[in-house]
Amino acid sequence: MAGNIWSYQDASGYRPGSELTGFKVEAIDGSVGTVDEHSDEVGSSWLVVDTGGWIFGKHVLLPAGVISSIDFEATTLYVARTKEEIKNAPDFDREKHIGDDEYHRELASYYGAPHI
């Protein structure tokens, strides 16, 4: 399933139906924040990450395909992107963008295929 940015990659260790809310999110180069909300809808899976003070309380939407691994014991997700890549992603507005197909296309174009 390589290439589908909106699907959890087999190598990530994702277990369908898992509750990821509250998990820490780590980029290649450091902490990004915590999972505030997530979807595991097949072909349209994502995470809303609360970045806390890192980007002044901003939330970001991450396609599930950027997750490189999940450590369920440590409640931590690792994403195959840098903090800078995540910070520079198209702005996310929870009220408008969660179900917005155009925003999802823009985000998919920005993140491209998974780097797993």
TIRO-490654 format. One record per atom (N, C-alpha, C): residue number from 1; atom name; z, y, x. Coordinates in Angstrom, 2 decimals, padded with zeros to 5 digits, always signed. Layout:
+-----+-------+---------+---------+---------+
! num ! atome !      up !   north !    east !
+-----+-------+---------+---------+---------+
! NUM !    CA !       Z !       Y !       X !
...
+-----+-------+---------+---------+---------+
% end
This chain:
+-----+-------+---------+---------+---------+
! num ! atome !      up !   north !    east !
+-----+-------+---------+---------+---------+
!   1 !     N ! +000.00 ! -001.19 ! +000.83 !
!   1 !    CA ! +000.00 ! +000.00 ! +000.00 !
!   1 !     C ! +000.00 ! +001.25 ! +000.87 !
!   2 !     N ! -000.31 ! +001.11 ! +002.13 !
!   2 !    CA ! -000.36 ! +002.27 ! +003.02 !
!   2 !     C ! -001.33 ! +003.29 ! +002.47 !
!   3 !     N ! -001.00 ! +004.53 ! +002.58 !
!   3 !    CA ! -001.88 ! +005.58 ! +002.09 !
!   3 !     C ! -001.43 ! +006.20 ! +000.79 !
!   4 !     N ! -000.59 ! +005.53 ! -000.01 !
!   4 !    CA ! -000.12 ! +006.11 ! -001.25 !
!   4 !     C ! +001.19 ! +006.83 ! -000.99 !
!   5 !     N ! +001.10 ! +008.15 ! -000.89 !
!   5 !    CA ! +002.25 ! +008.99 ! -000.55 !
!   5 !     C ! +003.31 ! +008.97 ! -001.65 !
!   6 !     N ! +002.95 ! +008.55 ! -002.87 !
!   6 !    CA ! +003.88 ! +008.57 ! -004.01 !
!   6 !     C ! +004.50 ! +007.20 ! -004.27 !
!   7 !     N ! +004.41 ! +006.29 ! -003.31 !
!   7 !    CA ! +005.02 ! +004.97 ! -003.46 !
!   7 !     C ! +005.96 ! +004.69 ! -002.29 !
!   8 !     N ! +007.07 ! +004.03 ! -002.57 !
!   8 !    CA ! +007.96 ! +003.59 ! -001.50 !
!   8 !     C ! +007.20 ! +002.54 ! -000.69 !
!   9 !     N ! +007.18 ! +002.71 ! +000.61 !
!   9 !    CA ! +006.50 ! +001.77 ! +001.48 !
!   9 !     C ! +007.35 ! +000.51 ! +001.66 !
!  10 !     N ! +006.68 ! -000.63 ! +001.76 !
!  10 !    CA ! +007.40 ! -001.90 ! +001.93 !
!  10 !     C ! +008.36 ! -001.84 ! +003.11 !
!  11 !     N ! +007.93 ! -001.22 ! +004.21 !
!  11 !    CA ! +008.74 ! -001.15 ! +005.44 !
!  11 !     C ! +010.01 ! -000.31 ! +005.27 !
!  12 !     N ! +010.09 ! +000.51 ! +004.22 !
!  12 !    CA ! +011.25 ! +001.38 ! +004.04 !
!  12 !     C ! +012.50 ! +000.60 ! +003.64 !
!  13 !     N ! +012.32 ! -000.57 ! +003.07 !
!  13 !    CA ! +013.47 ! -001.34 ! +002.61 !
!  13 !     C ! +013.96 ! -000.93 ! +001.23 !
!  14 !     N ! +013.18 ! -000.12 ! +000.52 !
!  14 !    CA ! +013.59 ! +000.32 ! -000.81 !
!  14 !     C ! +013.72 ! -000.88 ! -001.74 !
!  15 !     N ! +014.76 ! -000.88 ! -002.54 !
!  15 !    CA ! +015.00 ! -001.92 ! -003.54 !
!  15 !     C ! +014.81 ! -001.29 ! -004.91 !
!  16 !     N ! +013.79 ! -001.72 ! -005.67 !
!  16 !    CA ! +013.55 ! -001.13 ! -006.99 !
!  16 !     C ! +014.83 ! -001.10 ! -007.82 !
!  17 !     N ! +015.04 ! +000.03 ! -008.48 !
!  17 !    CA ! +016.22 ! +000.22 ! -009.31 !
!  17 !     C ! +017.44 ! +000.73 ! -008.56 !
!  18 !     N ! +017.32 ! +000.92 ! -007.25 !
!  18 !    CA ! +018.44 ! +001.42 ! -006.46 !
!  18 !     C ! +018.76 ! +002.87 ! -006.83 !
!  19 !     N ! +020.03 ! +003.19 ! -006.83 !
!  19 !    CA ! +020.48 ! +004.56 ! -007.07 !
!  19 !     C ! +020.59 ! +005.27 ! -005.73 !
!  20 !     N ! +019.74 ! +006.27 ! -005.50 !
!  20 !    CA ! +019.70 ! +006.97 ! -004.22 !
!  20 !     C ! +020.37 ! +008.34 ! -004.28 !
!  21 !     N ! +020.77 ! +008.79 ! -005.46 !
!  21 !    CA ! +021.42 ! +010.09 ! -005.59 !
!  21 !     C ! +022.66 ! +010.13 ! -004.71 !
!  22 !     N ! +022.78 ! +011.20 ! -003.93 !
!  22 !    CA ! +023.91 ! +011.36 ! -003.03 !
!  22 !     C ! +023.66 ! +010.86 ! -001.61 !
!  23 !     N ! +022.56 ! +010.12 ! -001.41 !
!  23 !    CA ! +022.24 ! +009.65 ! -000.06 !
!  23 !     C ! +021.92 ! +010.83 ! +000.84 !
!  24 !     N ! +022.31 ! +010.75 ! +002.10 !
!  24 !    CA ! +021.95 ! +011.76 ! +003.09 !
!  24 !     C ! +020.48 ! +011.56 ! +003.45 !
!  25 !     N ! +019.80 ! +012.65 ! +003.79 !
!  25 !    CA ! +018.39 ! +012.59 ! +004.17 !
!  25 !     C ! +018.26 ! +013.11 ! +005.59 !
!  26 !     N ! +017.70 ! +012.28 ! +006.47 !
!  26 !    CA ! +017.52 ! +012.61 ! +007.88 !
!  26 !     C ! +016.04 ! +012.66 ! +008.21 !
!  27 !     N ! +015.60 ! +013.79 ! +008.75 !
!  27 !    CA ! +014.24 ! +013.92 ! +009.26 !
!  27 !     C ! +014.20 ! +013.35 ! +010.67 !
!  28 !     N ! +013.05 ! +013.34 ! +011.29 !
!  28 !    CA ! +012.90 ! +012.85 ! +012.66 !
!  28 !     C ! +013.84 ! +013.59 ! +013.60 !
!  29 !     N ! +014.06 ! +014.88 ! +013.33 !
!  29 !    CA ! +014.82 ! +015.72 ! +014.25 !
!  29 !     C ! +016.12 ! +016.28 ! +013.68 !
!  30 !     N ! +016.68 ! +015.63 ! +012.66 !
!  30 !    CA ! +017.97 ! +016.08 ! +012.17 !
!  30 !     C ! +018.13 ! +016.02 ! +010.66 !
!  31 !     N ! +019.29 ! +016.44 ! +010.21 !
!  31 !    CA ! +019.66 ! +016.37 ! +008.80 !
!  31 !     C ! +018.88 ! +017.37 ! +007.95 !
!  32 !     N ! +018.46 ! +016.91 ! +006.77 !
!  32 !    CA ! +017.73 ! +017.74 ! +005.83 !
!  32 !     C ! +018.60 ! +018.12 ! +004.64 !
!  33 !     N ! +019.44 ! +017.19 ! +004.18 !
!  33 !    CA ! +020.29 ! +017.45 ! +003.02 !
!  33 !     C ! +020.66 ! +016.16 ! +002.34 !
!  34 !     N ! +020.84 ! +016.22 ! +001.01 !
!  34 !    CA ! +021.19 ! +015.03 ! +000.24 !
!  34 !     C ! +020.28 ! +014.89 ! -000.98 !
!  35 !     N ! +020.10 ! +013.66 ! -001.41 !
!  35 !    CA ! +019.26 ! +013.39 ! -002.59 !
!  35 !     C ! +020.01 ! +013.86 ! -003.83 !
!  36 !     N ! +019.36 ! +014.75 ! -004.57 !
!  36 !    CA ! +019.92 ! +015.31 ! -005.79 !
!  36 !     C ! +019.41 ! +014.54 ! -007.01 !
!  37 !     N ! +018.19 ! +014.02 ! -006.90 !
!  37 !    CA ! +017.54 ! +013.31 ! -008.01 !
!  37 !     C ! +016.42 ! +012.49 ! -007.40 !
!  38 !     N ! +016.06 ! +011.39 ! -008.05 !
!  38 !    CA ! +014.93 ! +010.60 ! -007.55 !
!  38 !     C ! +014.25 ! +009.85 ! -008.68 !
!  39 !     N ! +013.02 ! +009.45 ! -008.41 !
!  39 !    CA ! +012.24 ! +008.66 ! -009.35 !
!  39 !     C ! +011.75 ! +007.43 ! -008.62 !
!  40 !     N ! +011.70 ! +006.31 ! -009.33 !
!  40 !    CA ! +011.09 ! +005.14 ! -008.72 !
!  40 !     C ! +009.94 ! +004.64 ! -009.59 !
!  41 !     N ! +009.33 ! +005.56 ! -010.32 !
!  41 !    CA ! +008.18 ! +005.23 ! -011.15 !
!  41 !     C ! +007.03 ! +004.79 ! -010.23 !
!  42 !     N ! +006.47 ! +003.64 ! -010.50 !
!  42 !    CA ! +005.42 ! +003.09 ! -009.65 !
!  42 !     C ! +004.26 ! +004.07 ! -009.54 !
!  43 !     N ! +003.89 ! +004.40 ! -008.29 !
!  43 !    CA ! +002.77 ! +005.29 ! -008.02 !
!  43 !     C ! +003.09 ! +006.77 ! -008.18 !
!  44 !     N ! +004.32 ! +007.09 ! -008.57 !
!  44 !    CA ! +004.71 ! +008.49 ! -008.76 !
!  44 !     C ! +006.18 ! +008.68 ! -008.40 !
!  45 !     N ! +006.59 ! +008.09 ! -007.28 !
!  45 !    CA ! +008.00 ! +008.14 ! -006.87 !
!  45 !     C ! +008.26 ! +009.32 ! -005.95 !
!  46 !     N ! +009.42 ! +009.95 ! -006.13 !
!  46 !    CA ! +009.76 ! +011.15 ! -005.36 !
!  46 !     C ! +011.27 ! +011.29 ! -005.25 !
!  47 !     N ! +011.67 ! +012.23 ! -004.39 !
!  47 !    CA ! +013.07 ! +012.60 ! -004.21 !
!  47 !     C ! +013.18 ! +014.11 ! -004.32 !
!  48 !     N ! +014.19 ! +014.60 ! -005.01 !
!  48 !    CA ! +014.54 ! +016.02 ! -004.94 !
!  48 !     C ! +015.71 ! +016.08 ! -003.97 !
!  49 !     N ! +015.56 ! +016.86 ! -002.90 !
!  49 !    CA ! +016.58 ! +016.96 ! -001.87 !
!  49 !     C ! +017.20 ! +018.35 ! -001.90 !
!  50 !     N ! +018.52 ! +018.37 ! -002.01 !
!  50 !    CA ! +019.28 ! +019.62 ! -001.92 !
!  50 !     C ! +019.50 ! +019.88 ! -000.44 !
!  51 !     N ! +018.90 ! +020.94 ! +000.07 !
!  51 !    CA ! +018.96 ! +021.23 ! +001.51 !
!  51 !     C ! +020.25 ! +021.95 ! +001.90 !
!  52 !     N ! +021.11 ! +022.25 ! +000.93 !
!  52 !    CA ! +022.38 ! +022.91 ! +001.25 !
!  52 !     C ! +022.15 ! +024.21 ! +001.99 !
!  53 !     N ! +022.89 ! +024.44 ! +003.04 !
!  53 !    CA ! +022.77 ! +025.68 ! +003.81 !
!  53 !     C ! +021.62 ! +025.69 ! +004.79 !
!  54 !     N ! +020.98 ! +024.53 ! +004.99 !
!  54 !    CA ! +019.90 ! +024.46 ! +005.98 !
!  54 !     C ! +018.75 ! +025.41 ! +005.63 !
!  55 !     N ! +018.30 ! +025.39 ! +004.37 !
!  55 !    CA ! +017.27 ! +026.34 ! +003.94 !
!  55 !     C ! +017.85 ! +027.16 ! +002.77 !
!  56 !     N ! +019.02 ! +027.70 ! +002.97 !
!  56 !    CA ! +019.66 ! +028.60 ! +002.01 !
!  56 !     C ! +019.73 ! +028.04 ! +000.59 !
!  57 !     N ! +020.21 ! +026.81 ! +000.46 !
!  57 !    CA ! +020.43 ! +026.24 ! -000.86 !
!  57 !     C ! +019.17 ! +025.83 ! -001.59 !
!  58 !     N ! +018.08 ! +025.77 ! -000.92 !
!  58 !    CA ! +016.80 ! +025.42 ! -001.53 !
!  58 !     C ! +016.73 ! +023.91 ! -001.80 !
!  59 !     N ! +015.92 ! +023.55 ! -002.79 !
!  59 !    CA ! +015.61 ! +022.15 ! -003.06 !
!  59 !     C ! +014.16 ! +021.91 ! -002.65 !
!  60 !     N ! +013.89 ! +020.69 ! -002.20 !
!  60 !    CA ! +012.52 ! +020.30 ! -001.86 !
!  60 !     C ! +012.19 ! +018.99 ! -002.56 !
!  61 !     N ! +010.92 ! +018.80 ! -002.85 !
!  61 !    CA ! +010.45 ! +017.56 ! -003.43 !
!  61 !     C ! +009.75 ! +016.77 ! -002.34 !
!  62 !     N ! +010.20 ! +015.55 ! -002.11 !
!  62 !    CA ! +009.58 ! +014.69 ! -001.10 !
!  62 !     C ! +008.95 ! +013.48 ! -001.77 !
!  63 !     N ! +007.68 ! +013.21 ! -001.50 !
!  63 !    CA ! +007.07 ! +011.98 ! -002.00 !
!  63 !     C ! +007.76 ! +010.77 ! -001.37 !
!  64 !     N ! +007.91 ! +009.70 ! -002.12 !
!  64 !    CA ! +008.60 ! +008.51 ! -001.62 !
!  64 !     C ! +007.93 ! +007.92 ! -000.39 !
!  65 !     N ! +006.64 ! +008.14 ! -000.22 !
!  65 !    CA ! +005.91 ! +007.59 ! +000.92 !
!  65 !     C ! +006.30 ! +008.16 ! +002.26 !
!  66 !     N ! +007.06 ! +009.25 ! +002.29 !
!  66 !    CA ! +007.50 ! +009.80 ! +003.59 !
!  66 !     C ! +008.77 ! +009.12 ! +004.09 !
!  67 !     N ! +009.37 ! +008.25 ! +003.27 !
!  67 !    CA ! +010.59 ! +007.55 ! +003.69 !
!  67 !     C ! +010.21 ! +006.44 ! +004.65 !
!  68 !     N ! +010.78 ! +006.48 ! +005.84 !
!  68 !    CA ! +010.49 ! +005.43 ! +006.82 !
!  68 !     C ! +011.48 ! +004.28 ! +006.71 !
!  69 !     N ! +012.74 ! +004.58 ! +006.37 !
!  69 !    CA ! +013.72 ! +003.51 ! +006.18 !
!  69 !     C ! +014.91 ! +004.02 ! +005.38 !
!  70 !     N ! +015.61 ! +003.05 ! +004.80 !
!  70 !    CA ! +016.80 ! +003.35 ! +004.01 !
!  70 !     C ! +017.93 ! +002.48 ! +004.53 !
!  71 !     N ! +019.05 ! +003.12 ! +004.86 !
!  71 !    CA ! +020.25 ! +002.40 ! +005.28 !
!  71 !     C ! +021.23 ! +002.47 ! +004.12 !
!  72 !     N ! +021.26 ! +001.39 ! +003.32 !
!  72 !    CA ! +022.11 ! +001.38 ! +002.12 !
!  72 !     C ! +023.60 ! +001.41 ! +002.49 !
!  73 !     N ! +023.95 ! +000.78 ! +003.58 !
!  73 !    CA ! +025.35 ! +000.75 ! +004.01 !
!  73 !     C ! +025.84 ! +002.15 ! +004.39 !
!  74 !     N ! +025.00 ! +002.90 ! +005.11 !
!  74 !    CA ! +025.37 ! +004.26 ! +005.54 !
!  74 !     C ! +024.94 ! +005.32 ! +004.52 !
!  75 !     N ! +024.38 ! +004.89 ! +003.39 !
!  75 !    CA ! +023.85 ! +005.78 ! +002.35 !
!  75 !     C ! +023.01 ! +006.91 ! +002.95 !
!  76 !     N ! +022.02 ! +006.51 ! +003.76 !
!  76 !    CA ! +021.16 ! +007.48 ! +004.44 !
!  76 !     C ! +019.69 ! +007.06 ! +004.34 !
!  77 !     N ! +018.84 ! +008.04 ! +004.03 !
!  77 !    CA ! +017.39 ! +007.85 ! +004.02 !
!  77 !     C ! +016.83 ! +008.53 ! +005.26 !
!  78 !     N ! +015.85 ! +007.91 ! +005.88 !
!  78 !    CA ! +015.19 ! +008.50 ! +007.04 !
!  78 !     C ! +013.75 ! +008.78 ! +006.65 !
!  79 !     N ! +013.31 ! +010.01 ! +006.89 !
!  79 !    CA ! +011.94 ! +010.37 ! +006.55 !
!  79 !     C ! +011.12 ! +010.59 ! +007.81 !
!  80 !     N ! +009.86 ! +010.23 ! +007.72 !
!  80 !    CA ! +008.95 ! +010.29 ! +008.86 !
!  80 !     C ! +008.28 ! +011.66 ! +008.93 !
!  81 !     N ! +009.09 ! +012.69 ! +008.87 !
!  81 !    CA ! +008.61 ! +014.06 ! +008.99 !
!  81 !     C ! +009.67 ! +014.87 ! +009.73 !
!  82 !     N ! +009.25 ! +015.99 ! +010.29 !
!  82 !    CA ! +010.20 ! +016.86 ! +010.97 !
!  82 !     C ! +010.81 ! +017.83 ! +009.96 !
!  83 !     N ! +011.91 ! +018.44 ! +010.35 !
!  83 !    CA ! +012.53 ! +019.46 ! +009.52 !
!  83 !     C ! +011.56 ! +020.61 ! +009.28 !
!  84 !     N ! +010.81 ! +020.98 ! +010.30 !
!  84 !    CA ! +009.84 ! +022.08 ! +010.17 !
!  84 !     C ! +008.76 ! +021.74 ! +009.15 !
!  85 !     N ! +008.26 ! +020.50 ! +009.17 !
!  85 !    CA ! +007.25 ! +020.08 ! +008.18 !
!  85 !     C ! +007.82 ! +020.20 ! +006.77 !
!  86 !     N ! +009.06 ! +019.75 ! +006.59 !
!  86 !    CA ! +009.68 ! +019.81 ! +005.27 !
!  86 !     C ! +009.92 ! +021.26 ! +004.86 !
!  87 !     N ! +010.40 ! +022.07 ! +005.77 !
!  87 !    CA ! +010.67 ! +023.49 ! +005.49 !
!  87 !     C ! +009.40 ! +024.24 ! +005.09 !
!  88 !     N ! +008.26 ! +023.87 ! +005.71 !
!  88 !    CA ! +007.00 ! +024.58 ! +005.46 !
!  88 !     C ! +006.19 ! +024.01 ! +004.31 !
!  89 !     N ! +006.71 ! +023.01 ! +003.61 !
!  89 !    CA ! +006.01 ! +022.42 ! +002.47 !
!  89 !     C ! +005.85 ! +023.46 ! +001.36 !
!  90 !     N ! +004.90 ! +023.24 ! +000.46 !
!  90 !    CA ! +004.76 ! +024.17 ! -000.68 !
!  90 !     C ! +006.08 ! +024.34 ! -001.41 !
!  91 !     N ! +006.40 ! +025.58 ! -001.78 !
!  91 !    CA ! +007.65 ! +025.87 ! -002.47 !
!  91 !     C ! +007.80 ! +025.02 ! -003.72 !
!  92 !     N ! +009.03 ! +024.58 ! -003.96 !
!  92 !    CA ! +009.34 ! +023.72 ! -005.09 !
!  92 !     C ! +010.21 ! +024.44 ! -006.09 !
!  93 !     N ! +009.82 ! +024.38 ! -007.36 !
!  93 !    CA ! +010.61 ! +024.92 ! -008.47 !
!  93 !     C ! +010.87 ! +023.77 ! -009.42 !
!  94 !     N ! +012.11 ! +023.33 ! -009.48 !
!  94 !    CA ! +012.49 ! +022.16 ! -010.28 !
!  94 !     C ! +012.01 ! +022.29 ! -011.73 !
!  95 !     N ! +012.13 ! +023.47 ! -012.29 !
!  95 !    CA ! +011.76 ! +023.68 ! -013.70 !
!  95 !     C ! +010.26 ! +023.52 ! -013.94 !
!  96 !     N ! +009.45 ! +023.77 ! -012.93 !
!  96 !    CA ! +007.99 ! +023.73 ! -013.11 !
!  96 !     C ! +007.31 ! +022.53 ! -012.47 !
!  97 !     N ! +007.83 ! +022.01 ! -011.37 !
!  97 !    CA ! +007.03 ! +021.12 ! -010.53 !
!  97 !     C ! +007.29 ! +019.63 ! -010.61 !
!  98 !     N ! +008.39 ! +019.17 ! -011.18 !
!  98 !    CA ! +008.66 ! +017.73 ! -011.18 !
!  98 !     C ! +007.53 ! +016.96 ! -011.85 !
!  99 !     N ! +007.08 ! +017.39 ! -012.99 !
!  99 !    CA ! +006.01 ! +016.68 ! -013.69 !
!  99 !     C ! +004.64 ! +017.34 ! -013.60 !
! 100 !     N ! +004.48 ! +018.26 ! -012.68 !
! 100 !    CA ! +003.24 ! +019.04 ! -012.56 !
! 100 !     C ! +002.24 ! +018.31 ! -011.66 !
! 101 !     N ! +001.18 ! +017.77 ! -012.26 !
! 101 !    CA ! +000.18 ! +017.01 ! -011.51 !
! 101 !     C ! -000.48 ! +017.84 ! -010.41 !
! 102 !     N ! -000.75 ! +019.11 ! -010.69 !
! 102 !    CA ! -001.40 ! +019.96 ! -009.69 !
! 102 !     C ! -000.49 ! +020.16 ! -008.47 !
! 103 !     N ! +000.80 ! +020.38 ! -008.71 !
! 103 !    CA ! +001.75 ! +020.52 ! -007.61 !
! 103 !     C ! +001.83 ! +019.21 ! -006.82 !
! 104 !     N ! +001.84 ! +018.09 ! -007.51 !
! 104 !    CA ! +001.89 ! +016.79 ! -006.84 !
! 104 !     C ! +000.65 ! +016.59 ! -005.95 !
! 105 !     N ! -000.53 ! +017.01 ! -006.44 !
! 105 !    CA ! -001.74 ! +016.93 ! -005.61 !
! 105 !     C ! -001.62 ! +017.82 ! -004.37 !
! 106 !     N ! -001.09 ! +019.03 ! -004.57 !
! 106 !    CA ! -000.90 ! +019.96 ! -003.45 !
! 106 !     C ! +000.06 ! +019.36 ! -002.42 !
! 107 !     N ! +001.14 ! +018.79 ! -002.88 !
! 107 !    CA ! +002.13 ! +018.19 ! -001.98 !
! 107 !     C ! +001.55 ! +016.97 ! -001.27 !
! 108 !     N ! +000.79 ! +016.15 ! -001.99 !
! 108 !    CA ! +000.16 ! +014.97 ! -001.39 !
! 108 !     C ! -000.82 ! +015.40 ! -000.30 !
! 109 !     N ! -001.54 ! +016.46 ! -000.55 !
! 109 !    CA ! -002.47 ! +016.98 ! +000.46 !
! 109 !     C ! -001.71 ! +017.50 ! +001.67 !
! 110 !     N ! -000.60 ! +018.17 ! +001.43 !
! 110 !    CA ! +000.20 ! +018.73 ! +002.53 !
! 110 !     C ! +000.78 ! +017.61 ! +003.41 !
! 111 !     N ! +001.41 ! +016.62 ! +002.78 !
! 111 !    CA ! +002.05 ! +015.55 ! +003.55 !
! 111 !     C ! +001.06 ! +014.49 ! +004.03 !
! 112 !     N ! -000.07 ! +014.36 ! +003.36 !
! 112 !    CA ! -001.07 ! +013.37 ! +003.76 !
! 112 !     C ! -000.55 ! +011.96 ! +003.62 !
! 113 !     N ! -001.20 ! +011.05 ! +004.29 !
! 113 !    CA ! -000.81 ! +009.62 ! +004.22 !
! 113 !     C ! +000.52 ! +009.42 ! +004.93 !
! 114 !     N ! +001.25 ! +008.40 ! +004.52 !
! 114 !    CA ! +002.53 ! +008.10 ! +005.19 !
! 114 !     C ! +002.35 ! +007.87 ! +006.68 !
! 115 !     N ! +003.31 ! +008.30 ! +007.49 !
! 115 !    CA ! +003.30 ! +008.12 ! +008.96 !
! 115 !     C ! +004.15 ! +006.92 ! +009.35 !
! 116 !     N ! +004.10 ! +005.86 ! +008.64 !
! 116 !    CA ! +005.02 ! +004.76 ! +008.86 !
! 116 !     C ! +004.42 ! +003.75 ! +009.81 !
+-----+-------+---------+---------+---------+
% end
